[in-house]
Amino acid sequence: MIRKNLIKFLIIFLFLVPLGGGIFAQGEIKTTCAVYFTGIGCPHCAKTDPIVLGELVKENPDLIIAEYEIYQQRLNASLLYEYDSKYKSGLGIPLIIFNRDFSLRGDKPILDNIKEMLGKVKGNNFPLIDGSSSPFKDLDITKLPGQPKFWSKDRILIKTGEGGDNEVLKNLLTTADPLSVLEEVEYQSVKPESVSLSGGKVEFDNAVKIKNSNDGKTDWLFQWNGKGLDNITPGPNYSQNSNNSGIKPTLTITKIISLAAVDAINPCALAVLTLMLLTILTYNPNSRKKVLLGGLAFITAVFVMYLAYGFIIVKFFQIIQALTTVRLVLYKILGVGAIILGILNLKDFIKYKPGGFGTEMPMFMRPKLRKIVSEVTSPAGAFLVGALVTLFLLPCTIGPYIVAGGILSFIGFIKTIPWLLFYNLIFILPMLAITLIVYFGFTGAKDVHAWRNRNIRYLHLTAGIIILGLGLAMIFGWV
């Protein structure tokens, strides 16, 4: 029976993972990248600048051009030599580089061929100075050499320092609505500056200096046309910039620890582990080693599967944040969800009933779970069952995880990885402790199971107080 259930689980899982990946991939925008060398006062550049930095970027919303001006920005001049050494692009300006095979130098070649070439390189990677390339979504623009200006759509991003939040800066360039990004960061509103080209200037309607969250310095100047700062509606629980109307999301370690702790002391997760250890002990009464290996295998499977669930949750929230109206209320919705979970746990303390909604595994799922767990006799079986039973654990453990995933969705996807690892490490700590306690003989699995049953109301009380307090803090901006 267990073999049939595992086969069903694997078939469903293997089907859903690629399907989910496909759904997420649809939301990605393939960016076309180029590096453009020019110089203020160059008569040949005066012919190409309005086309490359004006007409092209306006007509191609997916195009991002990193401009290196070499006459006034002497730091950029040496980069021209380094690019030539890798791309064999030549040392004259104007010069535009898409990759090793596609580059144009000189005003006439650019004017005659740029649009045709652009059609050939759609969706290319960003050409790096060492000869390699990187998809724009993986590029760290704060680490690029020199003093680049990034042109995209109706906006420009100018490097003025050495730091900055890479994901925020890239989002300002790629999003359809830059105001939705500014709602999440601290900035200083400034008067728009004219951007000099060879033979002219470009004016913008709005300008801000983006603050670095690490040291508060303004390392980048962002300018754009269209709606201005008056159209920004501050989002929930964002700290107001003391200088201007910037806002910043508040992800704190306290929130993640609190949510993970609530998940960690969840009665149904502890019950499943002790039930599994009891089964292994029954079949191997004199082998503590098998108890240890079985417990560790089960815990490892839970850790891996919950990490995967966490990525899916975060990605889901990041997709729906593309809607600005959703983004503005999402944090408050998560706070309300935490309050509801807290109240449900407190209800279980006051009037306990097994299988409480949102706090414990539903009663109808328990017989099937017991049957699956009862057939575990080895560490390998414990790992497979651990992966399977996470589906049974979701109804009683997913609540805090959804709140945590929603909070983490406000930062870049890559940055969520250490947070999710940290969350799930806390989640498995009680299971790990129980396994070690049973292994070293301090107590038996039956005693642990009995302790859990005696104190189940107090476990709900502890969880309720923690998550209710966190929810209130999120709503009223205390954390």
C-alpha positions as CSV (number, residue, x, y, z in Angstrom):
1,M,0.0,0.0,0.0
2,I,2.8,2.4,0.9
3,R,4.5,1.7,-2.4
4,K,1.3,2.7,-4.3
5,N,0.9,5.9,-2.3
6,L,4.5,6.9,-2.9
7,I,4.2,6.2,-6.7
8,K,1.1,8.4,-6.8
9,F,2.9,11.1,-4.8
10,L,5.9,11.1,-7.1
11,I,3.7,11.2,-10.3
12,I,1.8,14.2,-8.9
13,F,4.9,16.0,-7.7
14,L,6.8,15.5,-11.0
15,F,3.8,16.8,-12.9
16,L,3.3,19.9,-10.7
17,V,6.9,21.1,-10.5
18,P,7.4,21.6,-14.2
19,L,3.9,23.1,-14.5
20,G,4.6,25.5,-11.7
21,G,7.9,26.4,-13.3
22,G,6.2,27.1,-16.6
23,I,3.7,29.4,-14.9
24,F,6.4,31.3,-13.2
25,A,8.5,31.6,-16.4
26,Q,5.6,33.3,-18.1
27,G,6.0,36.3,-15.8
28,E,9.7,36.7,-16.8
29,I,10.6,39.4,-19.3
30,K,13.6,38.6,-21.6
31,T,15.8,41.7,-21.6
32,T,18.0,42.8,-24.5
33,C,21.3,44.4,-23.4
34,A,24.0,46.5,-24.9
35,V,27.0,48.5,-23.9
36,Y,27.4,51.9,-25.7
37,F,30.6,54.0,-25.7
38,T,30.2,57.7,-26.6
39,G,31.8,61.0,-25.8
40,I,30.4,64.5,-25.2
41,G,31.7,66.7,-28.1
42,C,32.3,63.9,-30.5
43,P,30.6,64.9,-33.8
44,H,30.0,61.3,-34.9
45,C,28.4,60.5,-31.5
46,A,26.1,63.6,-32.0
47,K,24.5,61.7,-34.9
48,T,24.0,58.4,-33.1
49,D,23.2,59.4,-29.5
50,P,19.7,60.6,-30.2
51,I,19.0,57.3,-32.1
52,V,20.6,54.9,-29.7
53,L,19.7,56.6,-26.4
54,G,16.5,58.1,-27.5
55,E,14.6,56.4,-30.4
56,L,15.7,52.8,-29.8
57,V,15.0,52.6,-26.1
58,K,11.6,54.2,-26.5
59,E,10.6,51.9,-29.3
60,N,12.0,48.7,-27.6
61,P,10.7,48.4,-23.9
62,D,12.8,45.4,-23.4
63,L,16.1,47.2,-24.3
64,I,18.5,48.3,-21.7
65,I,21.7,50.2,-22.7
66,A,24.6,50.8,-20.4
67,E,26.2,54.1,-21.6
68,Y,29.9,54.8,-20.9
69,E,30.8,58.4,-21.7
70,I,34.6,58.6,-22.1
71,Y,35.5,62.3,-22.6
72,Q,34.1,63.8,-19.4
73,Q,34.1,60.6,-17.4
74,R,37.8,59.7,-17.7
75,L,37.3,56.6,-15.5
76,N,35.3,55.1,-18.4
77,A,38.0,55.6,-21.0
78,S,40.1,52.6,-19.9
79,L,37.1,50.4,-20.2
80,L,37.0,51.0,-24.0
81,Y,40.5,49.3,-24.2
82,E,39.4,46.4,-22.0
83,Y,36.3,45.7,-24.0
84,D,38.3,45.8,-27.2
85,S,40.7,43.2,-25.9
86,K,37.8,40.8,-25.3
87,Y,35.4,41.7,-28.1
88,K,37.7,43.0,-30.8
89,S,35.3,45.8,-31.2
90,G,37.8,48.6,-32.0
91,L,38.8,51.7,-30.1
92,G,36.7,54.3,-31.9
93,I,33.5,55.9,-30.8
94,P,30.5,55.7,-31.1
95,L,30.6,52.0,-30.4
96,I,27.8,49.7,-29.4
97,I,28.4,46.1,-28.2
98,F,25.7,43.4,-27.9
99,N,28.0,40.3,-27.7
100,R,31.2,38.9,-29.3
101,D,29.6,38.5,-32.6
102,F,27.5,41.6,-32.9
103,S,28.9,45.1,-32.4
104,L,28.9,48.3,-34.5
105,R,31.5,51.1,-34.5
106,G,31.1,54.5,-36.2
107,D,28.2,56.7,-36.9
108,K,27.3,55.4,-40.4
109,P,27.5,51.6,-39.5
110,I,25.3,52.3,-36.4
111,L,22.7,54.4,-38.2
112,D,22.5,52.0,-41.2
113,N,22.5,48.7,-39.3
114,I,21.4,49.1,-35.6
115,K,17.7,48.3,-36.1
116,E,18.4,45.2,-38.1
117,M,21.1,44.0,-35.7
118,L,18.7,44.6,-32.7
119,G,16.3,42.2,-34.3
120,K,19.0,39.5,-34.4
121,V,20.1,39.8,-30.8
122,K,16.7,40.0,-29.0
123,G,16.9,38.7,-25.5
124,N,20.7,38.6,-25.4
125,N,22.8,38.6,-22.2
126,F,24.6,41.6,-20.9
127,P,28.2,41.7,-22.3
128,L,30.6,41.9,-19.4
129,I,34.1,43.5,-19.5
130,D,35.8,40.1,-19.0
131,G,34.3,38.7,-22.2
132,S,31.6,36.7,-20.5
133,S,27.9,37.6,-20.4
134,S,25.1,37.5,-17.9
135,P,21.3,37.5,-18.2
136,F,20.1,40.9,-16.9
137,K,18.0,39.2,-14.2
138,D,21.2,37.7,-12.7
139,L,23.4,40.8,-13.3
140,D,24.7,42.8,-10.3
141,I,24.8,46.3,-11.8
142,T,26.3,47.7,-8.6
143,K,29.5,45.7,-9.3
144,L,30.0,47.0,-12.9
145,P,33.2,49.1,-13.4
146,G,33.3,52.8,-14.2
147,Q,30.4,55.3,-14.1
148,P,27.7,53.8,-16.3
149,K,24.3,55.4,-17.1
150,F,21.5,52.9,-17.8
151,W,18.8,53.9,-20.4
152,S,15.5,52.1,-20.6
153,K,12.1,53.1,-21.8
154,D,11.5,56.7,-20.6
155,R,14.0,56.6,-17.8
156,I,17.6,56.7,-16.8
157,L,19.6,55.3,-13.9
158,I,23.0,57.0,-13.2
159,K,25.7,55.6,-10.9
160,T,26.9,58.2,-8.4
161,G,28.5,56.1,-5.7
162,E,29.7,52.6,-5.0
163,G,26.8,50.8,-3.3
164,G,23.1,50.3,-3.8
165,D,20.4,47.6,-3.7
166,N,20.9,45.7,-7.0
167,E,17.4,44.2,-7.2
168,V,15.7,47.6,-6.5
169,L,17.8,49.3,-9.1
170,K,17.1,46.7,-11.8
171,N,13.4,46.8,-11.0
172,L,13.4,50.5,-11.5
173,L,14.7,49.9,-15.1
174,T,12.5,47.0,-16.0
175,T,9.1,47.5,-14.3
176,A,6.2,49.1,-16.2
177,D,5.5,51.3,-13.3
178,P,8.6,52.7,-11.4
179,L,6.4,54.3,-8.8
180,S,5.5,50.8,-7.5
181,V,9.2,50.2,-6.8
182,L,9.7,53.6,-5.2
183,E,6.9,52.7,-2.8
184,E,9.2,50.2,-1.2
185,V,12.5,52.1,-0.8
186,E,14.0,55.1,0.8
187,Y,14.9,57.9,-1.5
188,Q,15.5,61.7,-1.6
189,S,13.4,63.7,-4.0
190,V,15.6,66.0,-6.1
191,K,15.3,68.4,-9.0
192,P,15.7,66.6,-12.3
193,E,19.1,67.2,-14.0
194,S,19.7,67.6,-17.7
195,V,21.5,64.6,-19.1
196,S,24.1,65.7,-21.6
197,L,24.5,64.0,-24.9
198,S,27.0,64.8,-27.7
199,G,25.2,67.7,-29.4
200,G,22.3,68.1,-27.0
201,K,20.6,67.4,-23.7
202,V,17.8,65.1,-22.5
203,E,15.3,66.5,-19.9
204,F,13.3,64.4,-17.5
205,D,10.1,65.2,-15.5
206,N,11.0,63.5,-12.1
207,A,14.2,62.6,-10.2
208,V,15.1,60.8,-7.0
209,K,18.3,59.7,-5.3
210,I,18.0,56.1,-4.2
211,K,19.2,55.5,-0.6
212,N,21.4,52.5,0.2
213,S,19.8,50.6,3.0
214,N,23.2,49.6,4.5
215,D,24.7,53.1,5.0
216,G,22.0,55.6,4.0
217,K,24.1,57.0,1.1
218,T,22.5,58.0,-2.2
219,D,24.6,56.0,-4.7
220,W,22.3,56.2,-7.7
221,L,20.2,58.9,-9.4
222,F,17.0,57.8,-11.0
223,Q,15.1,60.0,-13.4
224,W,11.9,59.3,-15.4
225,N,9.1,60.9,-17.3
226,G,5.4,60.5,-16.6
227,K,3.6,60.3,-13.2
228,G,5.5,61.9,-10.4
229,L,5.9,61.3,-6.7
230,D,2.5,62.8,-5.9
231,N,1.0,59.6,-7.4
232,I,2.6,57.4,-4.7
233,T,0.4,55.9,-2.0
234,P,2.5,54.8,0.9
235,G,2.2,51.1,1.6
236,P,1.4,49.6,5.0
237,N,4.2,49.4,7.6
238,Y,6.7,51.3,5.5
239,S,8.9,53.8,7.3
240,Q,8.7,57.4,6.0
241,N,11.9,58.8,4.8
242,S,12.8,61.7,7.1
243,N,14.0,63.7,4.1
244,N,11.3,63.0,1.6
245,S,8.4,60.7,0.9
246,G,10.3,57.4,0.4
247,I,9.2,54.2,2.1
248,K,11.0,51.0,3.0
249,P,9.8,47.5,3.7
250,T,10.6,46.1,7.1
251,L,11.9,42.6,7.0
252,T,13.3,41.7,10.4
253,I,14.8,38.5,11.9
254,T,12.3,38.8,14.7
255,K,9.4,38.2,12.4
256,I,11.0,35.2,10.7
257,I,12.0,33.6,14.0
258,S,8.6,34.1,15.5
259,L,6.8,32.5,12.6
260,A,9.3,29.6,12.4
261,A,9.0,29.0,16.1
262,V,5.2,28.8,15.8
263,D,5.6,26.2,13.1
264,A,8.3,24.4,15.1
265,I,6.1,23.7,18.1
266,N,3.1,22.7,16.0
267,P,1.5,19.7,17.7
268,C,0.7,17.7,14.6
269,A,4.3,17.9,13.2
270,L,5.6,16.6,16.6
271,A,2.9,13.9,16.6
272,V,3.9,12.5,13.2
273,L,7.6,12.3,14.1
274,T,6.9,10.5,17.4
275,L,4.5,8.1,15.7
276,M,7.2,7.3,13.2
277,L,9.9,6.7,15.9
278,L,7.5,4.4,17.7
279,T,7.0,2.4,14.6
280,I,10.8,2.0,14.0
281,L,11.3,1.1,17.7
282,T,8.6,-1.6,17.4
283,Y,10.4,-3.3,14.5
284,N,13.9,-2.6,15.8
285,P,13.6,-2.6,19.6
286,N,17.3,-3.0,20.2
287,S,18.7,-0.7,17.5
288,R,19.0,2.9,18.5
289,K,21.1,3.5,15.4
290,K,18.1,2.8,13.2
291,V,16.0,5.1,15.3
292,L,18.6,7.9,14.8
293,L,19.0,7.3,11.1
294,G,15.2,7.0,10.6
295,G,14.6,10.2,12.5
296,L,17.3,12.1,10.6
297,A,16.0,10.8,7.2
298,F,12.5,11.8,8.0
299,I,13.6,15.3,9.2
300,T,15.8,15.7,6.1
301,A,12.9,14.9,3.8
302,V,10.7,17.4,5.6
303,F,13.4,20.1,5.4
304,V,13.9,19.6,1.7
305,M,10.2,19.5,0.8
306,Y,9.3,22.5,3.0
307,L,12.2,24.5,1.4
308,A,10.6,23.7,-2.0
309,Y,7.2,24.8,-0.8
310,G,8.7,28.0,0.5
311,F,10.1,28.9,-2.9
312,I,6.7,28.3,-4.5
313,I,5.0,30.5,-1.9
314,V,7.5,33.3,-2.3
315,K,7.3,33.2,-6.1
316,F,3.5,33.2,-6.0
317,F,3.5,36.4,-3.9
318,Q,6.1,38.0,-6.1
319,I,3.9,37.4,-9.1
320,I,0.8,38.9,-7.6
321,Q,2.8,41.9,-6.5
322,A,3.1,42.9,-10.1
323,L,-0.3,44.4,-9.5
324,T,0.4,47.6,-7.6
325,T,-3.0,47.6,-5.8
326,V,-2.3,44.2,-4.5
327,R,1.2,45.2,-3.4
328,L,-0.1,48.0,-1.3
329,V,-2.5,45.9,0.8
330,L,-0.5,42.6,0.8
331,Y,1.5,43.3,4.0
332,K,-1.7,44.2,5.9
333,I,-3.4,41.1,4.7
334,L,-0.5,39.0,6.0
335,G,-0.8,40.7,9.4
336,V,-4.6,40.0,9.5
337,G,-3.8,36.4,8.6
338,A,-1.3,36.1,11.5
339,I,-3.9,37.5,13.9
340,I,-6.5,34.9,12.7
341,L,-4.0,32.1,13.2
342,G,-3.2,33.4,16.7
343,I,-6.9,33.5,17.6
344,L,-7.5,30.0,16.3
345,N,-4.5,28.7,18.5
346,L,-5.9,30.5,21.5
347,K,-9.3,29.0,20.9
348,D,-7.6,25.5,21.0
349,F,-6.1,26.4,24.4
350,I,-9.4,27.6,25.8
351,K,-11.6,24.8,24.4
352,Y,-9.5,22.1,22.8
353,K,-10.9,19.8,20.1
354,P,-8.6,17.6,18.0
355,G,-8.2,18.5,14.4
356,G,-8.8,22.3,14.9
357,F,-9.2,24.2,11.6
358,G,-5.9,25.8,10.6
359,T,-4.0,24.6,13.6
360,E,-4.0,20.8,13.5
361,M,-4.3,18.0,10.9
362,P,-7.9,17.4,10.0
363,M,-9.4,14.2,11.6
364,F,-10.3,12.6,8.3
365,M,-6.6,12.6,7.2
366,R,-5.2,11.0,10.4
367,P,-6.1,7.3,9.7
368,K,-4.5,7.4,6.3
369,L,-1.4,9.0,7.7
370,R,-1.1,6.4,10.5
371,K,-1.3,3.6,8.0
372,I,1.5,5.1,5.9
373,V,3.7,5.8,8.9
374,S,3.1,2.4,10.4
375,E,4.7,0.7,7.4
376,V,8.1,2.5,8.0
377,T,10.8,0.1,9.1
378,S,14.0,1.6,7.7
379,P,15.8,5.0,7.2
380,A,15.2,4.9,3.5
381,G,11.5,4.3,4.1
382,A,11.5,7.1,6.6
383,F,12.9,9.5,4.0
384,L,10.2,8.6,1.4
385,V,7.5,8.8,4.0
386,G,8.8,12.1,5.3
387,A,8.5,13.6,1.7
388,L,5.0,12.2,1.4
389,V,3.6,13.2,4.8
390,T,4.6,16.8,4.2
391,L,1.4,17.0,2.2
392,F,-0.6,15.8,5.2
393,L,1.3,18.3,7.4
394,L,0.5,21.3,5.2
395,P,-3.0,22.0,6.5
396,C,-1.7,22.5,10.0
397,T,1.7,24.1,9.3
398,I,1.2,26.1,6.2
399,G,-0.4,29.2,7.9
400,P,2.8,30.7,9.5
401,Y,4.7,29.7,6.4
402,I,2.4,31.6,4.1
403,V,2.8,34.7,6.3
404,A,6.6,34.3,6.2
405,G,6.6,33.8,2.5
406,G,4.5,36.9,1.9
407,I,7.0,39.0,4.0
408,L,10.0,37.5,2.1
409,S,8.4,38.2,-1.2
410,F,9.2,41.9,-0.8
411,I,12.9,41.2,-1.4
412,G,14.6,39.7,-4.4
413,F,14.0,36.0,-5.0
414,I,17.7,35.1,-4.6
415,K,17.9,36.9,-1.3
416,T,15.1,34.8,0.1
417,I,17.2,31.6,0.0
418,P,19.2,32.2,3.2
419,W,16.0,33.3,5.0
420,L,14.1,30.2,3.9
421,L,17.0,28.0,5.0
422,F,17.0,29.7,8.3
423,Y,13.2,29.4,8.7
424,N,13.2,25.7,8.0
425,L,16.2,25.1,10.3
426,I,14.2,26.5,13.2
427,F,11.2,24.5,12.0
428,I,13.0,21.1,12.3
429,L,14.9,21.8,15.5
430,P,12.2,20.3,17.9
431,M,12.0,17.2,15.6
432,L,15.8,16.9,15.7
433,A,15.9,17.3,19.5
434,I,13.2,14.6,20.0
435,T,15.2,12.2,17.7
436,L,18.4,12.8,19.7
437,I,16.7,12.5,23.1
438,V,15.2,9.1,22.1
439,Y,18.5,8.0,20.5
440,F,20.6,8.7,23.6
441,G,18.0,7.0,25.8
442,F,17.0,10.0,27.9
443,T,13.4,9.1,27.3
444,G,11.3,6.9,25.0
445,A,9.2,7.8,22.0
446,K,6.1,6.7,23.9
447,D,7.0,9.2,26.7
448,V,7.5,12.0,24.2
449,H,4.1,11.2,22.6
450,A,2.5,11.2,26.0
451,W,4.1,14.5,26.9
452,R,2.8,16.0,23.7
453,N,-0.7,14.9,24.5
454,R,-0.6,16.2,28.0
455,N,0.7,19.6,27.0
456,I,-1.0,20.1,23.6
457,R,-3.2,23.0,24.9
458,Y,-0.1,24.8,26.2
459,L,1.6,24.3,22.9
460,H,-1.4,26.0,21.2
461,L,-1.3,28.8,23.8
462,T,2.4,29.5,23.2
463,A,1.9,29.5,19.4
464,G,-1.2,31.7,19.7
465,I,0.5,34.3,21.8
466,I,3.5,34.5,19.5
467,I,1.7,34.8,16.2
468,L,-1.1,37.0,17.5
469,G,1.5,39.4,18.8
470,L,3.3,39.4,15.5
471,G,0.1,40.0,13.6
472,L,-0.8,43.0,15.7
473,A,2.8,44.3,15.4
474,M,2.6,44.1,11.6
475,I,-0.8,45.8,11.4
476,F,0.2,48.7,13.7
477,G,3.8,49.0,12.4
478,W,5.6,48.1,15.7
479,V,8.1,45.8,13.9
